[in-house]
Amino acid sequence: MPKIFEYCGIIFLFYSDDHLPVHVHAQYQQYQNKIEFVYENGEFVKLKIKKVKGYEVLPLSKLKDATLFCKSYH
């Protein structure tokens, strides 16, 4: 999965031909979450945080950093 950005030590990964809904993977060391972007009528509504099978969830401070980044650049 290609790295698209790194912020506060969190690596954001994205496949352009991946399945819907639109999402990125946020990885920090052995932790990873999937962050889905929810749109309604073409407008950004919210983020959904999902667990990724085989990985521990991001520590709370890193999850906050990742969601802040995604909200800023949705």
N, CA, C and O atoms as a Tinker XYZ file with bonds, in Angstrom:
   296  protein
     1  N      0.855000   -1.163000    0.000000    73     2
     2  CA     0.000000    0.000000    0.000000    64     1     3
     3  C      0.907000    1.234000    0.000000    63     2     4     5
     4  O      1.754000    1.359000    0.885000    81     3
     5  N      0.759000    2.132000   -0.949000    73     3     6
     6  CA     1.642000    3.298000   -1.047000    64     5     7
     7  C      1.442000    4.307000    0.077000    63     6     8     9
     8  O      0.320000    4.590000    0.498000    81     7
     9  N      2.563000    4.840000    0.548000    73     7    10
    10  CA     2.540000    5.896000    1.560000    64     9    11
    11  C      2.188000    7.205000    0.864000    63    10    12    13
    12  O      2.815000    7.571000   -0.131000    81    11
    13  N      1.180000    7.916000    1.388000    73    11    14
    14  CA     0.818000    9.193000    0.781000    64    13    15
    15  C      1.258000   10.380000    1.635000    63    14    16    17
    16  O      1.420000   11.487000    1.122000    81    15
    17  N      1.451000   10.154000    2.935000    73    15    18
    18  CA     1.836000   11.259000    3.796000    64    17    19
    19  C      2.304000   10.707000    5.131000    63    18    20    21
    20  O      1.937000    9.598000    5.519000    81    19
    21  N      3.119000   11.490000    5.831000    73    19    22
    22  CA     3.503000   11.151000    7.193000    64    21    23
    23  C      3.323000   12.394000    8.055000    63    22    24    25
    24  O      3.810000   13.472000    7.715000    81    23
    25  N      2.619000   12.233000    9.176000    73    23    26
    26  CA     2.294000   13.338000   10.067000    64    25    27
    27  C      2.415000   12.858000   11.503000    63    26    28    29
    28  O      1.768000   11.884000   11.887000    81    27
    29  N      3.233000   13.525000   12.295000    73    27    30
    30  CA     3.425000   13.166000   13.712000    64    29    31
    31  C      3.827000   11.697000   13.874000    63    30    32    33
    32  O      3.439000   11.052000   14.848000    81    31
    33  N      4.592000   11.173000   12.935000    73    31    34
    34  CA     5.024000    9.780000   12.987000    64    33    35
    35  C      3.995000    8.785000   12.483000    63    34    36    37
    36  O      4.265000    7.584000   12.446000    81    35
    37  N      2.816000    9.266000   12.094000    73    35    38
    38  CA     1.754000    8.397000   11.580000    64    37    39
    39  C      1.877000    8.353000   10.063000    63    38    40    41
    40  O      1.930000    9.394000    9.408000    81    39
    41  N      1.921000    7.172000    9.519000    73    39    42
    42  CA     2.013000    6.995000    8.074000    64    41    43
    43  C      0.612000    6.759000    7.533000    63    42    44    45
    44  O     -0.106000    5.884000    8.016000    81    43
    45  N      0.226000    7.539000    6.534000    73    43    46
    46  CA    -1.079000    7.400000    5.889000    64    45    47
    47  C     -0.893000    6.663000    4.578000    63    46    48    49
    48  O     -0.086000    7.057000    3.736000    81    47
    49  N     -1.658000    5.579000    4.414000    73    47    50
    50  CA    -1.545000    4.696000    3.254000    64    49    51
    51  C     -2.857000    4.667000    2.498000    63    50    52    53
    52  O     -3.928000    4.770000    3.097000    81    51
    53  N     -2.775000    4.525000    1.166000    73    51    54
    54  CA    -3.976000    4.612000    0.339000    64    53    55
    55  C     -3.756000    3.869000   -0.976000    63    54    56    57
    56  O     -2.710000    4.012000   -1.609000    81    55
    57  N     -4.738000    3.083000   -1.379000    73    55    58
    58  CA    -4.755000    2.479000   -2.714000    64    57    59
    59  C     -5.793000    3.221000   -3.536000    63    58    60    61
    60  O     -6.949000    3.315000   -3.124000    81    59
    61  N     -5.408000    3.745000   -4.680000    73    59    62
    62  CA    -6.346000    4.519000   -5.493000    64    61    63
    63  C     -7.462000    3.653000   -6.070000    63    62    64    65
    64  O     -8.544000    4.167000   -6.355000    81    63
    65  N     -7.230000    2.363000   -6.249000    73    63    66
    66  CA    -8.256000    1.469000   -6.812000    64    65    67
    67  C     -8.858000    0.554000   -5.749000    63    66    68    69
    68  O     -9.371000   -0.518000   -6.069000    81    67
    69  N     -8.796000    0.974000   -4.487000    73    67    70
    70  CA    -9.305000    0.171000   -3.372000    64    69    71
    71  C    -10.835000    0.236000   -3.328000    63    70    72    73
    72  O    -11.459000    1.018000   -4.045000    81    71
    73  N    -11.407000   -0.584000   -2.491000    73    71    74
    74  CA   -12.867000   -0.692000   -2.359000    64    73    75
    75  C    -13.463000    0.538000   -1.680000    63    74    76    77
    76  O    -12.765000    1.300000   -1.011000    81    75
    77  N    -14.765000    0.711000   -1.867000    73    75    78
    78  CA   -15.503000    1.766000   -1.176000    64    77    79
    79  C    -15.871000    1.285000    0.217000    63    78    80    81
    80  O    -15.932000    0.073000    0.424000    81    79
    81  N    -16.116000    2.142000    1.164000    73    79    82
    82  CA   -16.083000    3.595000    1.090000    64    81    83
    83  C    -14.642000    4.110000    1.029000    63    82    84    85
    84  O    -13.696000    3.392000    1.355000    81    83
    85  N    -14.496000    5.363000    0.608000    73    83    86
    86  CA   -13.184000    5.992000    0.525000    64    85    87
    87  C    -12.560000    5.999000    1.915000    63    86    88    89
    88  O    -13.197000    6.395000    2.891000    81    87
    89  N    -11.312000    5.559000    1.995000    73    87    90
    90  CA   -10.656000    5.480000    3.297000    64    89    91
    91  C     -9.139000    5.537000    3.146000    63    90    92    93
    92  O     -8.602000    5.364000    2.052000    81    91
    93  N     -8.468000    5.781000    4.253000    73    91    94
    94  CA    -7.016000    5.677000    4.343000    64    93    95
    95  C     -6.701000    4.776000    5.531000    63    94    96    97
    96  O     -7.525000    4.584000    6.425000    81    95
    97  N     -5.507000    4.237000    5.516000    73    95    98
    98  CA    -5.012000    3.483000    6.661000    64    97    99
    99  C     -3.997000    4.370000    7.370000    63    98   100   101
   100  O     -3.105000    4.935000    6.737000    81    99
   101  N     -4.136000    4.488000    8.676000    73    99   102
   102  CA    -3.207000    5.260000    9.497000    64   101   103
   103  C     -2.391000    4.266000   10.311000    63   102   104   105
   104  O     -2.937000    3.512000   11.117000    81   103
   105  N     -1.075000    4.271000   10.094000    73   103   106
   106  CA    -0.206000    3.296000   10.747000    64   105   107
   107  C      0.853000    4.014000   11.571000    63   106   108   109
   108  O      1.479000    4.974000   11.121000    81   107
   109  N      1.034000    3.518000   12.791000    73   107   110
   110  CA     2.058000    4.025000   13.693000    64   109   111
   111  C      2.668000    2.816000   14.386000    63   110   112   113
   112  O      2.004000    2.144000   15.175000    81   111
   113  N      3.932000    2.542000   14.092000    73   111   114
   114  CA     4.624000    1.364000   14.607000    64   113   115
   115  C      3.795000    0.113000   14.305000    63   114   116   117
   116  O      3.499000   -0.148000   13.139000    81   115
   117  N      3.408000   -0.674000   15.328000    73   115   118
   118  CA     2.635000   -1.900000   15.087000    64   117   119
   119  C      1.131000   -1.667000   15.118000    63   118   120   121
   120  O      0.357000   -2.623000   15.080000    81   119
   121  N      0.707000   -0.406000   15.186000    73   119   122
   122  CA    -0.706000   -0.048000   15.292000    64   121   123
   123  C     -1.247000    0.410000   13.937000    63   122   124   125
   124  O     -0.521000    0.985000   13.127000    81   123
   125  N     -2.526000    0.147000   13.708000    73   123   126
   126  CA    -3.133000    0.612000   12.471000    64   125   127
   127  C     -4.654000    0.699000   12.616000    63   126   128   129
   128  O     -5.284000   -0.166000   13.224000    81   127
   129  N     -5.223000    1.750000   12.052000    73   127   130
   130  CA    -6.670000    1.915000   11.955000    64   129   131
   131  C     -7.018000    2.306000   10.529000    63   130   132   133
   132  O     -6.195000    2.865000    9.805000    81   131
   133  N     -8.238000    2.007000   10.139000    73   131   134
   134  CA    -8.765000    2.470000    8.863000    64   133   135
   135  C     -9.665000    3.657000    9.177000    63   134   136   137
   136  O    -10.487000    3.596000   10.091000    81   135
   137  N     -9.507000    4.731000    8.420000    73   135   138
   138  CA   -10.320000    5.929000    8.621000    64   137   139
   139  C    -11.147000    6.142000    7.361000    63   138   140   141
   140  O    -10.615000    6.439000    6.291000    81   139
   141  N    -12.468000    5.983000    7.509000    73   139   142
   142  CA   -13.385000    6.136000    6.375000    64   141   143
   143  C    -13.918000    7.564000    6.332000    63   142   144   145
   144  O    -14.213000    8.170000    7.362000    81   143
   145  N    -14.032000    8.083000    5.115000    73   143   146
   146  CA   -14.591000    9.409000    4.890000    64   145   147
   147  C    -16.039000    9.245000    4.467000    63   146   148   149
   148  O    -16.321000    8.600000    3.457000    81   147
   149  N    -16.962000    9.822000    5.230000    73   147   150
   150  CA   -18.393000    9.696000    4.941000    64   149   151
   151  C    -18.868000   10.988000    4.270000    63   150   152   153
   152  O    -18.722000   12.084000    4.811000    81   151
   153  N    -19.443000   10.821000    3.073000    73   151   154
   154  CA   -19.990000   11.951000    2.316000    64   153   155
   155  C    -21.471000   11.708000    2.073000    63   154   156   157
   156  O    -21.892000   10.575000    1.844000    81   155
   157  N    -22.251000   12.765000    2.124000    73   155   158
   158  CA   -23.666000   12.709000    1.762000    64   157   159
   159  C    -23.947000   13.860000    0.809000    63   158   160   161
   160  O    -23.649000   15.017000    1.105000    81   159
   161  N    -24.523000   13.527000   -0.333000    73   159   162
   162  CA   -24.808000   14.533000   -1.367000    64   161   163
   163  C    -23.566000   15.327000   -1.741000    63   162   164   165
   164  O    -23.632000   16.533000   -1.982000    81   163
   165  N    -22.427000   14.633000   -1.785000    73   163   166
   166  CA   -21.178000   15.273000   -2.183000    64   165   167
   167  C    -20.510000   16.118000   -1.122000    63   166   168   169
   168  O    -19.481000   16.740000   -1.387000    81   167
   169  N    -21.075000   16.155000    0.080000    73   167   170
   170  CA   -20.526000   16.959000    1.174000    64   169   171
   171  C    -19.929000   16.045000    2.244000    63   170   172   173
   172  O    -20.516000   15.020000    2.591000    81   171
   173  N    -18.762000   16.419000    2.761000    73   171   174
   174  CA   -18.141000   15.671000    3.850000    64   173   175
   175  C    -19.021000   15.773000    5.091000    63   174   176   177
   176  O    -19.440000   16.865000    5.473000    81   175
   177  N    -19.300000   14.625000    5.724000    73   175   178
   178  CA   -20.142000   14.595000    6.919000    64   177   179
   179  C    -19.332000   14.236000    8.163000    63   178   180   181
   180  O    -19.389000   14.941000    9.170000    81   179
   181  N    -18.572000   13.132000    8.089000    73   179   182
   182  CA   -17.832000   12.679000    9.268000    64   181   183
   183  C    -16.795000   11.643000    8.876000    63   182   184   185
   184  O    -16.712000   11.209000    7.727000    81   183
   185  N    -16.012000   11.267000    9.866000    73   183   186
   186  CA   -15.046000   10.175000    9.734000    64   185   187
   187  C    -15.543000    9.001000   10.551000    63   186   188   189
   188  O    -16.148000    9.180000   11.608000    81   187
   189  N    -15.286000    7.788000   10.054000    73   187   190
   190  CA   -15.552000    6.572000   10.824000    64   189   191
   191  C    -14.214000    5.873000   11.043000    63   190   192   193
   192  O    -13.454000    5.649000   10.101000    81   191
   193  N    -13.942000    5.540000   12.282000    73   191   194
   194  CA   -12.701000    4.870000   12.642000    64   193   195
   195  C    -12.985000    3.377000   12.746000    63   194   196   197
   196  O    -13.894000    2.960000   13.463000    81   195
   197  N    -12.204000    2.575000   12.027000    73   195   198
   198  CA   -12.399000    1.125000   12.016000    64   197   199
   199  C    -11.118000    0.416000   12.449000    63   198   200   201
   200  O    -10.012000    0.914000   12.235000    81   199
   201  N    -11.287000   -0.742000   13.053000    73   199   202
   202  CA   -10.161000   -1.608000   13.415000    64   201   203
   203  C     -9.698000   -2.349000   12.161000    63   202   204   205
   204  O    -10.507000   -2.681000   11.295000    81   203
   205  N     -8.399000   -2.602000   12.071000    73   203   206
   206  CA    -7.836000   -3.373000   10.967000    64   205   207
   207  C     -7.425000   -4.737000   11.511000    63   206   208   209
   208  O     -6.666000   -4.833000   12.475000    81   207
   209  N     -7.935000   -5.781000   10.881000    73   207   210
   210  CA    -7.642000   -7.140000   11.325000    64   209   211
   211  C     -6.133000   -7.391000   11.329000    63   210   212   213
   212  O     -5.433000   -7.087000   10.363000    81   211
   213  N     -5.653000   -7.949000   12.433000    73   211   214
   214  CA    -4.243000   -8.288000   12.558000    64   213   215
   215  C     -3.384000   -7.180000   13.151000    63   214   216   217
   216  O     -2.179000   -7.361000   13.326000    81   215
   217  N     -3.983000   -6.041000   13.460000    73   215   218
   218  CA    -3.251000   -4.917000   14.036000    64   217   219
   219  C     -3.910000   -4.459000   15.326000    63   218   220   221
   220  O     -5.118000   -4.604000   15.509000    81   219
   221  N     -3.096000   -3.903000   16.218000    73   219   222
   222  CA    -3.626000   -3.241000   17.402000    64   221   223
   223  C     -4.119000   -1.863000   16.967000    63   222   224   225
   224  O     -3.618000   -1.301000   15.993000    81   223
   225  N     -5.097000   -1.321000   17.689000    73   223   226
   226  CA    -5.607000    0.015000   17.359000    64   225   227
   227  C     -4.577000    1.067000   17.769000    63   226   228   229
   228  O     -3.775000    0.847000   18.677000    81   227
   229  N     -4.611000    2.206000   17.091000    73   227   230
   230  CA    -3.691000    3.301000   17.416000    64   229   231
   231  C     -3.876000    3.753000   18.856000    63   230   232   233
   232  O     -4.998000    3.761000   19.362000    81   231
   233  N     -2.788000    4.131000   19.521000    73   231   234
   234  CA    -2.938000    4.747000   20.846000    64   233   235
   235  C     -3.807000    6.001000   20.714000    63   234   236   237
   236  O     -3.790000    6.658000   19.673000    81   235
   237  N     -4.554000    6.330000   21.745000    73   235   238
   238  CA    -5.519000    7.423000   21.692000    64   237   239
   239  C     -4.907000    8.736000   21.204000    63   238   240   241
   240  O     -5.515000    9.430000   20.389000    81   239
   241  N     -3.721000    9.085000   21.686000    73   239   242
   242  CA    -3.108000   10.354000   21.261000    64   241   243
   243  C     -2.806000   10.347000   19.763000    63   242   244   245
   244  O     -2.986000   11.365000   19.095000    81   243
   245  N     -2.350000    9.216000   19.228000    73   243   246
   246  CA    -2.056000    9.115000   17.795000    64   245   247
   247  C     -3.347000    9.065000   16.978000    63   246   248   249
   248  O     -3.397000    9.590000   15.866000    81   247
   249  N     -4.380000    8.443000   17.518000    73   247   250
   250  CA    -5.669000    8.410000   16.830000    64   249   251
   251  C     -6.250000    9.819000   16.723000    63   250   252   253
   252  O     -6.824000   10.180000   15.695000    81   251
   253  N     -6.103000   10.611000   17.780000    73   251   254
   254  CA    -6.560000   12.008000   17.737000    64   253   255
   255  C     -5.793000   12.792000   16.679000    63   254   256   257
   256  O     -6.387000   13.564000   15.927000    81   255
   257  N     -4.468000   12.596000   16.615000    73   255   258
   258  CA    -3.655000   13.274000   15.601000    64   257   259
   259  C     -4.097000   12.867000   14.196000    63   258   260   261
   260  O     -4.208000   13.713000   13.309000    81   259
   261  N     -4.349000   11.575000   13.995000    73   259   262
   262  CA    -4.750000   11.067000   12.679000    64   261   263
   263  C     -6.112000   11.616000   12.260000    63   262   264   265
   264  O     -6.293000   11.999000   11.104000    81   263
   265  N     -7.069000   11.657000   13.182000    73   263   266
   266  CA    -8.394000   12.170000   12.825000    64   265   267
   267  C     -8.348000   13.681000   12.582000    63   266   268   269
   268  O     -9.038000   14.183000   11.694000    81   267
   269  N     -7.552000   14.401000   13.351000    73   267   270
   270  CA    -7.393000   15.837000   13.130000    64   269   271
   271  C     -6.829000   16.091000   11.727000    63   270   272   273
   272  O     -7.312000   16.960000   11.001000    81   271
   273  N     -5.814000   15.331000   11.365000    73   271   274
   274  CA    -5.214000   15.468000   10.038000    64   273   275
   275  C     -6.248000   15.180000    8.944000    63   274   276   277
   276  O     -6.376000   15.950000    7.993000    81   275
   277  N     -6.976000   14.081000    9.080000    73   275   278
   278  CA    -7.970000   13.699000    8.063000    64   277   279
   279  C     -9.101000   14.722000    7.955000    63   278   280   281
   280  O     -9.562000   15.019000    6.853000    81   279
   281  N     -9.548000   15.257000    9.079000    73   279   282
   282  CA   -10.598000   16.281000    9.046000    64   281   283
   283  C    -10.104000   17.550000    8.353000    63   282   284   285
   284  O    -10.869000   18.233000    7.672000    81   283
   285  N     -8.839000   17.854000    8.528000    73   283   286
   286  CA    -8.276000   19.063000    7.919000    64   285   287
   287  C     -8.115000   18.941000    6.410000    63   286   288   289
   288  O     -8.190000   19.939000    5.693000    81   287
   289  N     -7.894000   17.714000    5.924000    73   287   290
   290  CA    -7.577000   17.518000    4.510000    64   289   291
   291  C     -8.542000   16.587000    3.785000    63   290   292   293
   292  O     -8.154000   15.962000    2.798000    81   291
   293  N     -9.778000   16.476000    4.243000    73   291   294
   294  CA   -10.736000   15.568000    3.620000    64   293   295
   295  C    -11.025000   16.052000    2.220000    63   294   296
   296  O    -11.812000   15.434000    1.504000    81   295
